[in-house]
Amino acid sequence: MTNRKTTSKEGPEETSRLQYLGLLSGPTAALSSKGYIRPPTSHQADLKKVMRAELGDQTWQFPLDRVARMLSPKKRIAPLDDKVIDHLGNYACVSDSPGFMKKLKNAVMKLGPRLKDIQWPSGPDERPFYTPLAQFLNACVSVCKEELTNDDRYTKGPFHDLEFIVYDKETQDSVDGASPVKPDLVGGKKFMAFADSDDCKVKSARLYWNPPDKNMSPILLPVEVKDNWIELVCQAATYARCLFSTSPLRQYSLVLGYNHKEGTFRFLIFHRGGLSASLPLDLRDEDSHKSLLHVFLSLLSCSHARDAGIAAWCNERQFKLPVDNSDKPDYVDANVDEILHDAVLHAMLGWLAICQEELQHRDVSVGNVLRLENPVEMPSFKFKSDIADLIGTLSLSETLPFTVTEQIARLESSLAELKVNTRCLGFIIDGDMAVDWKTYFDANHDGTRSGTFEFMSDKLRESLYLPRTYIQSTVDDLASFYYVGQWAAVFNPSHQSDMLEQLRNHVAGPLAWRSFATSRIINLSPKTPSHRQDYGLFLQCCQPILKEWHDSIDSLDRRFVEVTDELTAHFDGKIDSNTYRSLFLSFSYHGVADFAQILERHGASLASYDKLDS
């Protein structure tokens, strides 16, 4: 399985901590035989609300010289100490060098005369500001380019030939769950070819975040204009989401913002921890031009995509990872069929152990469920002896269609049959989104959802666009485990075909696409030769397990809704926290017991994979 939260230590550049957040999720529109297909739309107002909730209070602002250093090419001064938190002071930045400062001084001297013909409007309407802002930005870029003409860093860099144009229309592609966004201005390579030279307005061209033709230049730097910084930042975050979609492992996405009411400008750096913004600059104040050019010159000095935060060790399909100086081979062949399902079961037991401590993970994903190459010794799974107290003082016997004792007995029996002992093959990590049941059901709970879009339960994904509170249950987590197993089976590299690639796009796509893919998977026939040719033997061998597992999750979900509705009516619209805790834990045991029994029933089909493959 692929871990989507990892650390890279390639070269002397900054270490990149890669964390997958809801703000930065969702693939670009998938390519079909007829071209790019747009996913179901979500209004911009709704998406901006989601972005605002994702950012929360994780916003900071910094002086322009600090921002210039953040965006500048840099190298480590000393070897990385992995026992301390890395920081900017450990790096030598190009933007601090004497040669850079000389270029900056020259650029500042050139800028003034080029701004004298720009006519800034007045009034509340934002659109009249688009053209003068594009002219201003192009003037800044132009003087920086002149200073870097003979600098190889610029001529080979990702921002070579950067130009800004007025766009103000929907982009050609979009991101999962949202309609195409509509940036006011955009920056990219030689974009003035698309615009009228006088007003910088685009003619008829429709631009892409991720062009289907690699000879086309993508949007590199979107620009937003508004009269309110809060609204502007929320809208800019939707553009950052698109940039992260084109390259999910990038360190940051840069968006430019201009408040036309105040006449102030900011660089907005969206990253895995939130937003780092520059202090506002008055573009009409000549004293601010040096600070502005300091940042632009730093950007244009980038010589490689990694200087702009793009992962140099990955093209989003293949990874280049360092290996130690060892006689062992760089890769290991393994029979991953039984190992895969055993790893998922072991991770589920870890998740269940967390539930027994009255905590719920809430971010089960393929990046957080890890498989070990070699088993390690771990304490065996233990049922808590005080489980009766944990279930709560309220009896659910009249409401639940099963007893907790029965589910524990089922699970114990299956674990014994499967010979689950102290040899651990899989575990779950990253509990930063976990909640404590002791406080989760309080009246002041704000209904915040958590998870990774591709692995969220159907109901949880649907709830993101509904105007009501949603209590994220253990059944949601159990559904996420199913989607982890489905993802791992579909993306297993043992088979490649156009049909399988399309299925992978659907599994990773919007909710409607994933539902279609799931239906296709659970209805595959292991006895149909064309299915084996289209989707490979591994997925066929997993199909019986996935079908029963999906049916189990579907049944649990329906039962959970029925029981919750009955309890809500019984308690006059409000279920107390003890009852919720009992309910969540009861369904946790049931879901894990179901999966263990499914593995027990289908052990033979898993074992047959090697024989069929040979």
N, C-alpha and C positions, 0 to 999 in steps of 0.2 A: 504494500500500500504506500501511497505517496503521502509524505508529511508536508502539509502546507504551512507549517510554522517551523522555521529552522533558522540556522545562522550560517552565514557564509564568511569564510576567512580568505578569500582569494586575493592574493597580492597585497600591497601595502595600503590599499584603499580602505575606506571606512567599513567596519563590520556592519552588515545589514541584518537587523532583526525583522523577520517577515511574519507578520500576523494577519490572519484573515478576518476582517471585520465586515459587518453588514453594509456599512457605508461604501465599502470598496468591493462589492461582490457582483457576481453576475457576468456571464460570458457575453461577447459581442454577438451580433446576429449570426446565426449559423448559416453556412453556405449550402444551398440545395441545388438540385439540377437546374432550377430556374433562376438562381441567383440568391441574393440576400433576402431572408424572410424576417420581417419584423415581428417581435413578440407582442402579446396583448398589451394595450396601452394603459398607462396610469397618468392622470393629469399632473401637470407640473406642480400645482399647489399641494397635492398629496405627497409627491416625491420630496418637495422642499420641507414638509413637516417631518418626514422620515429622516432627512439629512440633519435637520436641526436637533432632533432627538438623538441621533447618532453622535453628533459633536458634543452635545451637553455643555459642560463647562470646561472641556479640554481644549482651551484656546489660550494662546500666548502671543505677545507682541515684542519685537526686538528692534533695536536701532538698525539703520540701513547698513552700517559697516559690518555688523554681526551677520545680517542676512547675506551680504556679499560673500562673506567667508563660508557660510553654509552652502551656497550655490557654486562656489569656486572649485576648480580642480584642486586636489590636495593629495599629500602623501604623509604617511606616518613618520613622525620624528624618531620614535623608538619602537621596538617590537611590542606587539599587543600583549598586555597583561590581562589574561582572562579572569582574574580574580577581582578586578575592579571595574566599575562602570566607565566605559569609554566616553571621551568628551572632545570637543573641538580643539582644546588646548594641546592635544597630543598630535596635532597635524600642522604641517607647513603648507599654507595656502598660497596659491599663485597670486591671489588678490593682495597679498601683503608684500610682494617682492618689489624692489626698487624699479625694475623695468616696467612692471605693471603700473606703478604710480606715475611714472613719466608718461605712459600712454594715456592714463586717466586725465592728467593735467592738459595734455594736448586736445583730448576729446572735449573737455569742458570749454576750452577756448573756441573750438569750432562750432559748438552747438548754438550759441546765442544768435548769430546772424541767420541761422537756418530756421529759427522760430518766429522771426519778425513778421512773416506774411501769414501766419496761422491766425484765423479769425475765430475766437472763442465766443459762442453765443451766450445769451442770458435767458432766463425763464425756466419754468419747471419741467418742460418736456425734455426727455433724455435723448431722443433721436438726433436732434441738431448737434449734439456733442460727439456723435460717432466719428464723423469725418475729421474734425480737428484733432481728436484724440489719436486716430490712426496716423495722421500726418505727424503729430508730435512723437509718437512711438517710433515711426520710421526714421525720423530725424535723429533720434537717440541711437538707434541701431546703426544708421548710416555712418555717423562719426566714429562709432566703435569699430565698425568694419574697416574703415580707412586706417585706423591705428593697428589693426591686426592683419592687414593685407599680406605681409611677408611672414606671418606667424603660422607655422605648420599646425599648431593647436587649433586655430580657427578654421583653416582651409580643409581640415579633415574632420572637423567636429560636427556634432548633431545639429547645431544651430547655424551652420553655414548657409548663407543666402536667406536668412530669416527676413520676412516681410509681413507687415500687418495690413489687413483689409477689413472693411466694414462688411459683415456677413448678414446678420439679422434675419436668418431663416433656419428652418429645421435642417439638421444634418442628415446625411443619407442613411446612416446606420444608427442603431440605438442599443440600449443595454437592457438586460432581463428585467421585465416588470415595469418598464417605463416607455412612454412615447419618446420620439427623437427630441433632443433638446435644441435650443435656439440661441446660440451664443451671439452677442452683439457684434464683437470683433473677433477675429482669429488670426493667429500668427503661424506661419509655416514657410517652407522653402519655396521661394519664388512665387509667392501667392499673388503678387501684383499682376501677374499674367492673367489672373481671373478677374481683374478689376479695372475700372476706368481710372486713368492716371490722375485725373483732376480731383475727384472726390473719394477715391480709394474704395468705392462701393463695388461689390461683386456683381458680375453681369448675370449669367444664367447658370453658372457652375454650382453643383451640389457637392459639398466636401464630406470626407469621411474621417472618423476617428481611427478606423482600421480599414484602409482601402483594400478591396479585393485584388486590385492590380498593384503589385509591389513597386511599380515604377511611378505610381502616384504618391504625392507627398501627403502625409496625414496632418491633421490639426495638431500642432505642437503646443501652442500657448493660447488658450481661450481667454477672452477678456469680457468682463461684465460691467455694465454701467447702470447705476441706480442712485436714488437720492437717500438711501437708508442702508447703513452698513450691515445691519442684521439680515435684512432681506437679501442684500447683495451676497453675503457670505453663504447663505443657504442655497442661493441659485448657483454660486460658484462651486459649491460642493457637488452639485449634480454633474458639472463638467469634470471635476476631479474623479468622480465615479466612472465616467466614460474613459478617462485616461488610464485609470487603474484596470479597467476592463481589457484594454488593448495589451496591457503588460502587467498582469497581476502581481508579479514579483518585484516591481520597481519600488524604490525606497520612498519616493514622494511624487506628488503631482503638483505642478505650479500653475496657478491661475492668477491673472492680473485683474485688479478691481479699481474702478474709478467712481467716486461719489461726486456726481455733477452738481449737487446742491452745495457741497462744501468746497468743491474744486480740489479734492484730495485724492491721492493715489496710493495703493498698497500692493505689495507682492504677497500672495496668499499661498503658503506651502502646506498642502494637505498631506498628512502622513499617517502611519499606523497608530499614533498616539493622539491624533486630533488635528489641530491647526496651529501653525506658527506663522504669524503675519508680521510684516514690517510696520513700523510706526507710520502714520499717514504723512504724505508729502504734498505740499502745495505746488502743483505743476507750474503755476505762473510766477512763482517766487524763484528768481535766479539763484538764490543761495541754496536751493534744494537740488539744483541740477547735478552738482557733483555727486551727491549721495545716490541719485537715480542712475547716473552713468556708471557709478561704482558697481552696482548690481548687474547692469546690462553687460558691462565689459567682462565681469566674472562669468556670466552665462556664455558669452560668445567665445571665451577662452577655453571652453570644454573641448577636449580633443577626442573624446571617446564617449560612447553612449553611457558607460558606467559613471563618467563624471556627472552625467545628468540624472543619476539615480537608477538607470536601467541595469538589471542584472546581466553582467557579462558572461556569467557561467551557465546561462539558460536562455533558450529561444522559445520558452513556454511549451515545448514538446520534448526536448532533450536536455539533460542536465550534465554538466561537466563538474565533477566533484574531486577534490584532492584525496589521494590515498597515501597511507604511510609507506615507508620504505620496508616492504615486507616481501617474503618469498611466496606468500599466499596469492592466488589469482585475484584479479581485480573484480571478478564477479563470481557468483555461486549459483549453480543450477540446483533448483529445489522443486520438489513436487508440492505445489502450493494449494492443491485442492483441499485436502484434509487440514493442512496447516492453516489455510485461510479461515475455515470455519471454526477450528479449535481456537485460533487467535481471537476471533470475534467472541466466542463463548467465554474465554478467559477474561476478556475486557468487560463483558457484560457482568461477570461475577464481581469484578472490581467496582463497577458502577453500582451493583446491588449492595456491596459492602458500604459504599458511600451513603446509599439510601438508608441503610440500617442505622447510620449515624445522624439521620434526619437532615441530610443534605441532598441536593439534586443538582446534577452536573449542568444540564441545559445547553451543551454545545457538543453533542456527539457528532463527529464528522470523520471523514477519512484521514484528516490531518491529525486528529486527536486519538484515534484508535491505532496503536502501533503493534506491529508484529515483530517478534524477535527472531533473528536468524538461528540462534541456538537457544534452547530452553535454559532458563535460570531457575534456581531453587527459590521458592517463595513459601511463606506460610500458607497452608491450605485454607480454603474458604470456610468460614465459620458462621453458623446461624447464631444470632444473639440469643443468649439464654433468657433475657428479660423481654422477649419479643411480645409477650402478652401486654406488658406495660407500654411498649412502644406503639402497639396497634391502637392504644387509647382506651379510655374508660367506657366509651360508647360502643355498644355492640352493633355491628353492621349485619348481623345474621339475617335479619328480616329483609334487608335490601340487597345484599350481595348475592349473586347467583352461585357463589362458591365460597368455601372457607379457606382462610389463610393456612390452616393446618394441612389441608389437602394439597395446596400448592407447594408447601415446603416439603411434604412427603414425596410428591412427584419429582421435584427438583433433586432431592437427595438420591432417589432411586436412579435417575438418569445420570447423575454425576458419577455414581458408583459404576454403572454399566459402561460409561464412556471412559472409565479409568482416569478421571480428573483428580490429580493429586497435588503434589507440591512443585511439579515441573510446569513453569509458566511460559506460554508462548505469545501471549498478548496482554496489553494493559491499556488503560485510558489515561490521558494526560490533560493538562490545561484546565484547571478548575476555576479560572478567574471569573467565569460567568455563573458559578454555582450560587444557589440560594439556600438559606437556612429555613427549614420548615417552621422553626419556632417563631419566626417573624414574618415569613413570606405571606401568610394568609391574613395579616393585619389589615385593618380598614384603610390604612394609609398607603397600601401597596399601589404603585402607579401603573401596574399592568405592563411593564416593560418586557418585551420579548427578547429572546437570546437564541443564537444559533448561526449556522452557516446555511445560506439559502438552499444550496443543492441537496442538503440532508435534512432540512426541516420537514416535519410532518405536513401533510396536505392542509390540515386545519390551521396549523400554526402559520403557514405561508399565507393562507387566505385571510387570517386575522389581521395581517399587517395593513390591509386596505379596508378594514371595517372599523367604524367609529364606536367601538365599545371595548371595555376591559376584557382581557383574555388571561385566564389562569393557565400557565404552562405546566402540564402534568407529566407524570412519569410515562404515560402512554405516548406522549410526544417524543420523549427520549427513546422509547422502545422502537417507535417508527423510524427514528433517525438511525438506529442500529441496522434496521432492515435496509435503508438506503445506502449505508456504508457497505453492507454485503453485496448489494446489487451493483454499486459502483465498482467495487473491486473485481467482481465477476465479469462485468462488461468491458472494463479497461485492462483485463489481463492481456499481456502482449503476445500470447502464444498463437494468436490468429489475427490476420489483417484482411479486410475486404471493404468494399464500398458500402455494403449493407451494414456491416458492423460499425464503420465510421459514422454513418448516419445515425445509428442507434446511440452511439456515444454522444453525439451532438444533442440528441433529444434528452438523454439522461441528464446532461449538464445544463439543459436549457430551462425555459420558463416552466411554470407548474403544469400547464396544459400539455407541453411537450413531454415532460417527465411522466405524466400519467399515461400518455399514449405509449411511451417506451416500456413502462412497467407492464401494461396490458400485453404488449408484444412479447415481452420476456416470459411472463408466466403462462402464456399460451403456446410457447415453442413446444414442438414435439421431438423428443429425443430419438424417435424412430423415423423421422422424416429426413432423407438424405440431403434435400435442398437446404434445410435448416442448418445442418452441420456444415455444409459448404459455405453458407452465408455468414453464420455466426460462430463457427468453431466448436470443437468438441468440449472445451472447458465450460463454456456457458451452458451447453446442453446438459452436462453432468450436474451443474449447479441448479438447473431449472426446477427439478422436483422439490429441492429444499426451498428455493426462492418462492415457489408457488404456495407451498404450505405455510411458509413464514408470512407471506403477504396476507393470506387468508386469516392467519392467527391475529395479526395486527389489526386487520379490518374488523374482526369479531370483537377484539378487546376494545377498540375505539367505540363501536356501537354500544357495547355493554357499559362502558364508562359514561357515555352521554346519558343513557337511560338511568343509571344509578344516580348520577349527579342531578338530573332533573327531578327524580323522586325525592332525593334528600333536600333539594332546594324547596320543593313544595312542603315537605315535612317540617322544615325549619323556617317557614314563612319568608322565604326569599334569601336567607343568609345562612350558609353552612358554617359552623364554627370550626376553628383551627384544628382541634383534636380530631374531628371527623374527617377533615381534609387529609390530615397526616395519615390516618388509618387507611383512607381510601387510596392514597397515592402508593403507600407501601404494599397494600394488598395486591394492586394491579402490577406492581414491580415484580413480586414473586411469581405471579401468574405468567407474565410475559417471558421471563427468563426460563421458567419451567417449560413453557411451550417450545421455545427454541431448542432447549436441551433434548426434549423428546423427539423433535423433528430430526436432529442430528443422530439420535439413537436409531431411529427408523431407517435413515438413509445412509448409514455407514457403508453399506455394501456398494451403493452407487458411487460414493466418493472413492472407495478403494479400487473400483473398476476403471477409473480414469487412466491410470498408468498402463493397464493392460490394453485398453482400447487405443490409446495413443501410440503404443508400440506396434 
